[in-house]
Amino acid sequence: MSPSKYTKYFTSCKGVFQGGGCKAIAYVGAYKKAYERGVFFSELAGTSAGSIIAAFIAGGAKPEYLEKVVRNLNFKEFITKYKKANKLERFILNNILPKKYKKYCKYLSKGIIQSYGIFDAETIENFVEEHLRILTGLEQTVTFEDLIPNLHIVCADLERHTLKVWNKDRTPSESVAKAVRCSCSIPFFFQPAENKYVDGGILSNLPSFIFAEEPHYNRILNFKLESNDTSKKLSSFADFIISLIDTIVEGASNIQENLNAEAFDVSIKVDDVSSIDFEQINEKTINCLIHNGEEAMDLFLNEELTFISDTPHKTRLLKSKEQMRSLVSYISLEQQKEIYVSCENTYWCWELFLSLVRWIDFGSKVTIITSSIQSKYADEENSRRRMLKAMGCNIVEVETISVNGYFFMEKKDLWKGIVFKEGANNSFSANYYSGSIDSILIKEWVLKLKQPILQAISKPHRITIKSVKQSIIISRLRTESIYENASLKFELVNLDDLYFMNPYIRALKYKQIDKMYELYDKNNIPPFTSAALYFNKKESLIGPPIAELHNGKLYIIEGNTRCVYAYKHGINMLQILVVRDITAPIPCSTKKVYKVSDILISDAKITGQNRYTNFDYTLFRHIEESIRPYKDYML
């Protein structure tokens, strides 16, 4: 059981979906293959028809849901809301429209002359709203703040002569479906929303510019629709108008692409399909477009190493610890010779524990410069430092930290690093340096950090993993008062039978699990069963996922991320510690629960209070502390 077919470098991505009308059906196939191979989208952006796909994915749609929607959809419904044209309008339009569009003359109304478009796009808005309510379970209008991954939708504002962008930060309480309608309003074909909002493709048909100034710890995937490049002579006024619009759209797309050099393109062939062929879409066309999308995504992921090599880098601003640690997690995928971490304490090592394991496994020399232990968190900090020393990390305590950061030497004298600052009121900022000139700067910082280091750098210790007796885990959990008299039994559980109390897991933790799975798989241990890591004769216990039985339902209490990882990698059964006969209630409301297939992965760090409904910390299960007591850990 190996996850080798799953992506390694494109796990967490920012997905950008180009506009393309009917041709956007191809995205269903691309998303299907992306999902199957372990790609998830932490943020999404879309224009026109691409905004529909992006909105549905942000709402939690799975590939099978999207495919069902597309196959059951009567595309003609989008072009039914119209009024008949009068004689003057028909005369004008018959003399302007190209032959292939003259079939639409029967639909034309006060439309183009008075309302600036043939069809009312309200049908699109209603369609999107209906499905977003199904996906989110909400009864009221679905807004941007209701979605877990941040969604960006783009349209052109004709009054202000600029782009309008909807997202969680700018327009949290506005309707997603309305924004999609605005973005889908193809000029002249659909009437502009509020007489001013039209298809975003006019100014940005591929809105990757949204992420141009954002940190790229998550890679950007541009989903593009490509037709055969054929030049065409202009033989009429109609040809001129159509070519002018195409040039504006394509030119805008090319400019936007160039704003973000680190985006990666998934190009899908969509020959012989028009953006507005709503009346011509049939089963054969749908099958062809979905197949082309699947093929393009498979081809891209099969060659992902090609795309990663020689990627241009630049200094980037990181806005949160979550972003910084996500970036460190990505950097740990590749081997580094030396690593220096300079920080006031070692709390970070819990979040990046499996990255540490990966570094040690690579044989990297890890040096940690930190300050004296604060008495308030002495037990926790001592336990972490004992663990780091046992792993072979060199711990250097200094009175004053000159610079906070992570620094990596990949080859001799080739450095990259992250420098961060923490301020009052939880303020945070960091910069990532990875260019050739930056390497010189990082090396100077490291030399400065090395000045107080008197002892030789320790060699990393070999890390092994072994199964442990189930009774050891059970006896440790008995020290948790809530479990003292409960029934604790290991069982093989179908993941579909579990209930989750929130629809979200952290992307950082999900990406770290890949290394844990590798350790289990390499040592022929069933994934995520009770085990222990050993380094330098020291033991670090790993507990299994834990579920509690309440009112006939199994609620997952510990191991949400591992369960989701297993599910997404084709593992349907896991050995789980099932707790029965527990008197303490679950620490949150269970009125709304989720299945493993519903869970979304996001880079946003959401607190327990916001992740869970009516969260009560006094009922929280201190499982990790029970299995690995701070005072005794690594003694």
C-alpha positions in Angstrom: 0.0 0.0 0.0 2.0 3.0 -1.3 1.0 6.5 -2.0 3.5 6.7 -4.9 0.8 7.7 -7.4 -0.1 10.7 -5.3 1.5 14.1 -5.8 4.5 15.1 -3.7 5.0 18.7 -4.6 1.5 19.9 -5.4 -0.4 18.7 -2.4 -1.7 22.1 -1.2 -2.3 24.5 -4.1 -4.0 27.7 -4.9 -6.3 27.0 -7.8 -7.0 29.6 -10.6 -9.7 28.7 -13.1 -9.8 30.6 -16.4 -13.1 31.6 -18.0 -14.3 29.7 -21.0 -18.1 29.4 -21.0 -19.2 25.9 -22.0 -15.6 24.8 -22.4 -15.2 24.9 -18.6 -16.8 21.5 -18.4 -13.2 20.2 -18.9 -12.4 21.4 -15.4 -14.6 18.7 -14.0 -12.1 16.1 -15.4 -9.1 18.0 -14.3 -10.4 18.4 -10.7 -11.3 14.7 -10.6 -7.8 13.6 -11.3 -6.3 16.3 -9.0 -8.5 15.1 -6.2 -7.6 11.4 -6.9 -3.9 12.2 -6.8 -4.0 14.1 -3.5 -4.2 17.7 -4.6 -6.4 20.0 -2.5 -7.0 23.7 -2.9 -6.3 26.0 0.1 -7.6 29.0 -1.9 -9.4 29.4 -5.2 -9.9 32.1 -7.8 -12.0 32.1 -11.0 -13.4 34.3 -13.8 -16.6 33.7 -15.7 -17.4 30.0 -16.0 -14.2 29.3 -14.0 -15.8 31.1 -11.1 -18.6 28.5 -11.0 -16.1 25.7 -10.7 -14.1 27.6 -8.1 -17.2 28.4 -6.1 -18.4 24.8 -6.0 -15.0 23.5 -5.0 -14.8 26.1 -2.2 -18.2 25.0 -1.1 -16.9 21.5 -0.6 -18.0 19.8 -3.9 -16.3 16.5 -4.7 -15.6 15.5 -8.3 -18.5 13.1 -8.5 -20.9 15.9 -7.4 -19.6 18.2 -10.1 -19.8 15.5 -12.8 -23.4 14.7 -11.8 -24.3 18.3 -12.0 -22.8 18.7 -15.4 -24.3 15.5 -16.8 -27.8 16.3 -15.5 -27.7 20.0 -16.5 -29.9 21.3 -19.3 -27.5 24.0 -20.7 -30.4 25.5 -22.7 -31.9 26.8 -19.4 -29.3 29.5 -19.3 -30.6 31.1 -22.5 -34.3 31.0 -22.0 -34.9 34.3 -20.3 -35.4 36.8 -23.1 -38.0 39.0 -24.9 -38.5 39.0 -28.7 -36.8 41.7 -30.7 -38.8 44.3 -32.6 -38.3 44.7 -36.4 -35.7 47.4 -36.1 -33.6 45.4 -33.7 -33.9 42.3 -35.8 -32.8 44.3 -38.9 -29.8 45.8 -37.1 -28.7 42.5 -35.6 -29.2 40.5 -38.8 -26.7 42.8 -40.4 -24.1 42.8 -37.6 -24.1 39.2 -36.2 -22.0 36.5 -38.0 -24.0 33.7 -39.6 -23.3 31.2 -36.8 -24.9 33.5 -34.3 -28.0 34.5 -36.3 -29.9 31.6 -34.6 -30.0 33.9 -31.6 -31.9 36.6 -33.4 -35.2 35.0 -32.3 -34.2 35.6 -28.7 -33.1 39.2 -29.1 -35.1 41.8 -27.2 -34.9 45.2 -25.8 -31.9 43.1 -24.7 -28.9 44.5 -26.6 -30.4 47.9 -27.4 -31.7 48.7 -23.9 -30.4 46.1 -21.5 -27.0 45.6 -23.2 -27.4 41.8 -23.5 -29.6 39.1 -25.0 -30.2 36.9 -21.9 -30.8 37.6 -18.3 -28.0 35.9 -16.2 -30.3 35.5 -13.2 -30.7 31.8 -14.1 -26.9 31.3 -13.5 -27.2 33.0 -10.0 -30.1 30.8 -9.0 -28.3 27.7 -10.2 -25.2 28.5 -8.2 -27.1 29.5 -5.1 -29.1 26.3 -5.1 -26.0 24.1 -5.3 -24.0 26.1 -2.7 -26.8 25.7 -0.2 -26.8 21.9 -0.8 -23.0 21.8 -0.4 -22.8 23.9 2.7 -26.1 22.8 4.4 -27.1 26.5 4.8 -30.7 27.6 4.4 -29.8 31.3 3.9 -27.8 33.0 1.1 -24.3 31.6 1.0 -21.7 34.4 1.5 -17.9 34.4 1.2 -17.4 34.2 4.9 -19.4 30.9 4.9 -16.8 29.2 2.9 -13.7 27.6 4.5 -11.2 28.0 1.6 -10.9 31.7 0.6 -12.6 32.3 -2.7 -11.8 35.1 -5.1 -14.2 36.0 -7.9 -13.3 38.6 -10.6 -15.5 40.7 -12.9 -15.2 44.0 -14.8 -16.8 47.1 -13.4 -17.9 49.3 -16.4 -18.7 52.3 -14.2 -15.3 52.4 -12.5 -13.4 51.1 -15.5 -11.6 48.5 -13.4 -11.7 45.0 -11.9 -13.9 44.1 -9.0 -12.7 41.3 -6.7 -15.0 39.5 -4.3 -13.5 37.5 -1.4 -13.7 36.8 2.3 -11.6 39.9 3.2 -13.2 42.5 1.0 -16.8 41.3 0.7 -17.4 38.8 3.6 -21.2 39.2 3.8 -22.0 39.4 0.0 -23.6 36.6 -2.0 -21.2 34.2 -3.7 -23.9 33.3 -6.3 -24.4 37.0 -7.2 -20.6 37.5 -7.6 -20.5 34.5 -9.9 -23.4 35.9 -12.0 -21.5 39.2 -12.4 -18.4 37.3 -13.5 -20.3 35.2 -16.0 -22.0 38.1 -17.8 -20.5 37.7 -21.2 -20.8 41.1 -23.0 -23.8 41.3 -25.3 -24.7 37.7 -24.7 -25.8 38.1 -21.0 -27.2 41.3 -19.6 -24.7 43.0 -17.2 -25.6 42.7 -13.5 -26.8 46.0 -12.1 -26.1 47.4 -15.6 -22.4 47.6 -14.8 -20.8 44.2 -14.0 -19.7 42.1 -16.9 -17.5 39.0 -17.6 -14.2 39.3 -15.7 -12.5 37.8 -18.7 -12.6 41.2 -20.4 -9.8 42.4 -18.1 -8.5 39.2 -16.4 -9.6 35.9 -17.9 -7.0 34.1 -15.8 -6.9 35.9 -12.4 -3.6 34.5 -11.0 -2.6 38.2 -10.3 -4.6 37.8 -7.1 -1.8 35.7 -5.7 1.1 37.7 -7.2 1.9 39.4 -3.9 0.9 36.5 -1.7 3.5 34.1 -0.2 4.0 31.1 -2.4 4.4 28.4 0.3 1.5 26.8 -1.6 2.0 26.5 -5.3 -0.4 28.1 -7.8 -2.1 26.0 -10.4 -3.5 27.8 -13.4 -6.2 25.8 -15.2 -6.3 27.0 -18.8 -8.4 26.1 -21.8 -6.6 25.9 -25.1 -7.8 25.7 -28.7 -5.7 25.3 -31.8 -3.9 28.6 -32.6 -5.3 29.7 -35.9 -4.9 33.1 -37.4 -8.0 34.5 -39.1 -8.4 37.2 -41.8 -10.8 40.0 -41.0 -13.4 40.1 -43.8 -16.3 42.0 -42.1 -17.2 44.4 -39.3 -18.4 41.4 -37.3 -15.1 39.7 -37.6 -13.4 42.9 -36.5 -15.6 43.2 -33.3 -15.2 39.5 -32.4 -11.4 39.6 -33.0 -11.1 42.8 -31.0 -12.9 41.2 -28.0 -10.8 38.0 -28.3 -7.6 40.1 -28.4 -8.6 42.1 -25.3 -9.4 38.9 -23.4 -6.3 36.9 -24.5 -4.0 39.9 -24.1 -5.3 40.6 -20.6 -4.7 36.9 -19.7 -1.1 37.0 -21.0 -0.3 40.1 -19.0 -1.9 38.6 -15.8 0.1 35.4 -16.3 3.3 37.3 -16.5 2.6 39.0 -13.1 3.0 35.6 -11.4 6.1 33.8 -12.6 5.7 31.0 -10.1 2.3 29.8 -11.2 2.1 26.5 -13.0 -0.1 25.9 -16.0 -2.4 22.9 -16.5 -3.4 23.4 -20.2 -6.5 21.5 -21.4 -7.3 21.1 -25.1 -10.9 22.1 -25.9 -10.9 22.2 -29.7 -14.2 22.5 -31.6 -16.2 23.8 -28.6 -17.5 27.4 -28.4 -17.9 29.3 -25.2 -21.5 30.0 -25.9 -22.6 26.7 -27.5 -25.3 26.2 -24.9 -27.7 24.6 -27.4 -25.0 22.2 -28.8 -23.8 20.6 -25.6 -24.5 16.9 -25.6 -23.3 13.7 -23.9 -20.5 13.2 -26.5 -19.2 16.7 -26.0 -19.3 16.4 -22.2 -17.4 13.1 -22.3 -14.8 14.5 -24.5 -14.2 17.6 -22.4 -14.1 15.7 -19.1 -11.6 13.2 -20.7 -9.4 16.1 -21.9 -9.4 17.6 -18.4 -8.4 14.2 -16.9 -5.6 13.7 -19.4 -4.2 17.2 -18.9 -4.1 16.8 -15.1 -2.5 13.4 -15.2 0.1 14.6 -17.7 1.0 17.5 -15.4 1.3 15.5 -12.2 3.3 12.7 -14.0 5.9 15.3 -14.9 5.7 17.4 -11.7 9.5 17.2 -11.1 10.0 18.9 -14.4 8.0 21.8 -13.3 9.6 22.2 -9.9 13.2 22.3 -11.2 14.8 25.7 -11.8 11.8 27.6 -10.5 12.6 31.3 -10.2 12.6 32.7 -6.6 12.3 36.0 -5.0 12.0 37.6 -1.6 8.5 37.0 -0.3 6.5 38.4 2.6 4.9 35.9 5.0 2.0 37.1 7.0 1.5 34.5 9.7 3.3 31.6 11.6 1.0 29.2 9.7 2.3 30.5 6.4 5.9 30.3 7.6 5.6 26.8 8.9 3.8 25.6 5.8 6.8 26.9 3.8 9.2 25.1 6.1 7.2 22.0 5.6 7.6 22.3 1.8 11.4 23.1 2.1 11.8 19.9 4.1 10.8 17.8 1.1 14.2 18.3 -0.3 17.5 17.4 1.4 19.5 20.1 3.2 23.0 19.6 4.5 22.7 22.0 7.5 19.8 23.6 9.2 19.8 26.3 11.8 16.7 27.4 13.8 17.0 30.5 15.9 14.0 31.1 18.2 13.1 32.2 21.8 11.6 28.7 22.5 11.1 25.4 20.8 7.3 25.4 20.6 7.6 25.3 16.8 9.0 21.8 16.9 5.6 20.3 17.8 4.1 21.8 14.6 7.0 20.7 12.5 7.9 17.4 14.3 7.6 15.3 11.1 9.8 17.8 9.2 12.4 17.3 11.9 12.1 13.6 11.4 12.6 14.1 7.7 15.7 16.2 8.2 17.2 13.6 10.6 16.3 10.9 8.1 18.2 12.8 5.4 21.2 13.1 7.7 21.0 16.8 8.0 22.9 18.6 10.8 20.4 20.5 12.9 21.4 23.3 15.2 18.9 25.1 17.4 19.8 28.4 19.0 17.4 29.4 21.8 17.2 31.4 25.0 16.9 30.4 28.6 13.7 28.5 29.6 10.8 30.6 31.0 9.5 29.2 34.3 5.9 29.5 33.2 6.3 26.8 30.5 9.3 25.0 32.0 7.8 21.4 31.9 6.7 21.7 28.3 9.9 23.4 27.1 12.2 21.0 28.9 10.3 18.0 27.4 10.8 19.5 23.9 14.5 20.1 24.4 15.1 16.6 25.7 13.4 15.3 22.6 15.5 17.5 20.3 18.7 16.4 21.9 17.7 12.7 21.7 17.1 13.2 18.0 20.7 14.5 17.6 19.9 18.2 17.3 22.5 20.5 18.8 20.8 22.8 21.3 22.6 26.1 22.1 21.2 28.4 24.8 22.1 32.1 24.6 21.0 35.1 26.6 19.9 37.2 23.5 18.6 36.0 20.2 20.2 38.2 17.5 17.9 37.1 14.7 14.8 34.8 14.6 14.5 32.4 11.7 15.0 29.1 9.8 18.2 28.8 7.7 19.0 26.0 5.2 22.2 25.0 3.4 21.3 22.8 0.4 24.7 22.7 -1.1 28.1 24.1 0.0 27.7 27.9 0.4 24.2 27.9 -1.1 21.7 29.1 1.5 18.1 30.1 1.8 16.2 31.2 4.9 13.2 32.7 6.6 13.6 35.7 9.0 10.7 36.6 11.2 9.6 39.1 13.9 7.0 38.8 16.6 5.6 42.0 18.1 3.0 43.2 20.5 -0.7 42.1 20.2 0.3 38.9 18.4 1.7 40.8 15.4 3.9 38.8 13.1 5.9 39.3 9.9 8.5 37.2 8.0 10.5 37.3 4.8 11.6 34.3 2.8 15.0 34.7 1.0 15.9 32.2 -1.7 17.8 33.9 -4.5 21.5 33.6 -5.3 22.3 37.1 -3.9 20.1 36.3 -0.8 22.4 33.3 -0.2 25.3 35.6 0.7 23.1 37.5 3.2 21.8 34.3 4.8 25.3 32.9 5.2 26.4 36.1 7.0 23.4 35.7 9.4 24.4 32.0 10.1 28.0 33.0 10.8 26.7 35.5 13.3 24.5 32.8 14.9 27.4 30.4 15.1 29.6 32.7 17.2 28.2 31.6 20.6 28.4 27.9 19.6 31.4 26.4 21.3 30.8 22.7 21.1 30.8 20.6 17.9 27.6 20.0 16.1 26.0 16.7 17.0 25.5 14.0 14.4 21.8 13.2 13.8 20.7 9.9 15.2 19.1 7.1 13.1 15.3 7.1 13.5 13.4 3.9 13.7 9.7 3.1 14.3 8.3 0.0 16.0 4.9 -1.2 16.9 4.0 -1.1 20.7 1.6 -3.1 22.7 -1.9 -1.8 22.7 -2.0 -2.2 26.5 0.7 0.5 26.9 -1.4 3.1 25.1 -4.5 2.1 27.1 -2.7 2.3 30.4 -1.4 5.8 29.5 -4.9 7.0 28.6 -6.3 5.7 31.8 -4.4 8.6 33.5 -6.9 10.9 31.8 -9.7 11.2 34.4 -12.4 11.1 31.7 -11.2 7.7 30.5 -10.4 6.2 33.9 -13.5 3.9 34.0 -14.4 3.8 30.3 -14.2 0.8 28.0 -11.1 1.1 25.7 -10.8 -1.3 22.8 -8.9 -1.4 19.5 -11.1 -2.1 16.5 -10.9 -2.1 12.7 -13.2 0.7 11.7 -14.6 1.8 8.3 -13.8 5.5 8.0 -17.2 6.1 6.5 -18.7 5.1 9.9 -16.9 8.0 11.7 -18.5 11.3 12.5 -16.4 14.5 12.6 -17.4 17.5 14.7 -16.0 20.1 12.3 -15.6 20.3 8.5 -11.9 21.4 8.6 -8.4 20.3 9.2 -5.2 22.3 9.0 -3.2 22.0 5.8 0.1 22.2 7.7 -0.7 19.1 9.7 -2.0 17.3 6.7 1.2 17.8 4.7 3.2 16.6 7.7 1.4 13.3 7.8 3.0 12.2 4.6 6.3 11.6 6.4 4.5 9.6 9.2 2.9 7.4 6.5 6.3 6.8 4.9 7.7 5.6 8.2 4.9 3.2 8.8 5.0 1.9 5.2 8.8 1.5 5.1 8.7 -0.6 8.3 5.7 -2.8 7.3 3.5 -1.5 10.1 -0.2 -0.9 9.5 -0.7 2.8 9.0 -1.3 4.9 12.1 -1.5 2.0 14.6 0.1 2.3 18.0 3.8 2.8 17.6 6.9 4.5 18.9 9.7 6.4 17.3 13.2 5.6 18.6 16.3 7.8 18.4 19.4 7.5 20.6 17.6 4.9 22.7 14.9 7.4 23.5 11.2 6.6 22.8 8.4 8.8 21.6 5.0 7.1 21.7 2.5 7.6 18.8 -1.1 7.0 19.8 -3.7 5.7 17.4 -6.8 7.7 16.2 -9.4 7.7 18.9 -13.2 7.6 18.6 -15.9 7.8 21.3 -19.3 6.1 21.1 -22.2 8.5 22.0 -25.8 7.6 21.2 -24.8 5.0 18.8 -22.4 7.2 16.8 -18.6 7.0 16.6 -17.2 10.6 17.0 -13.6 11.0 16.1 -11.8 12.7 19.0 -8.1 12.3 18.1 -6.5 11.7 14.7 -8.8 13.7 12.4 -5.9 14.5 10.0 -4.7 10.9 9.8 -8.2 9.7 9.1 -8.6 12.2 6.2 -5.1 11.4 4.9 -5.9 7.7 4.8 -9.2 8.3 3.1 -7.8 10.5 0.4 -5.1 7.9 -0.2 -7.5 5.0 -0.7 -7.4 3.5 2.8 -10.9 2.8 4.0 -10.3 0.8 7.2 -8.1 1.9 10.1 -7.4 0.4 13.5 -8.9 2.9 15.9 -9.2 3.0 19.7 -12.9 3.0 20.4 -14.1 4.4 23.7 -17.4 3.2 25.2 -19.3 3.8 28.4 -17.9 7.3 28.8 -19.9 9.5 31.1 -18.4 12.9 30.2 -20.1 14.6 27.2 -18.3 15.6 24.1 -16.7 19.0 24.5 -18.8 20.6 21.8 -22.3 20.4 20.2 -22.9 17.5 17.9 -26.1 18.9 16.3 -24.1 19.3 13.0 -21.6 16.6 12.2 -19.6 15.6 9.1 -18.4 12.5 7.3 -14.8 12.0 6.2 -15.7 12.8 2.6 -17.0 16.2 3.8 -13.8 17.4 5.3 -12.0 20.4 3.8 -8.3 21.3 4.2 -7.4 24.9 4.7 -4.3 27.0 5.5 -6.4 29.2 7.7 -5.7 28.6 11.4 -9.1 28.5 13.0 -9.3 28.4 16.8 -11.2 25.6 18.7 -13.9 28.1 19.6 -14.6 28.8 15.9 -14.0 25.3 14.6 -16.4 23.7 16.9 -20.0 24.7 17.9 -20.3 25.6 21.6 -16.8 24.4 22.4 -16.2 23.8 26.2 -12.4 23.6 26.9 -13.1 22.2 30.4 -14.2 18.9 28.7 -11.2 18.8 26.3 -9.4 15.5 26.2 -5.7 16.0 27.0 -4.7 12.9 25.0 -1.2 14.0 23.9 -0.2 14.9 27.4 -1.5 11.6 28.7 0.5 9.5 26.2 3.6 11.7 26.5 3.6 13.4 30.0 5.7 16.6 29.8 7.6 16.0 33.0 8.7 12.5 32.1 9.1 12.8 28.3 12.5 11.8 27.1 14.0 11.4 30.6 
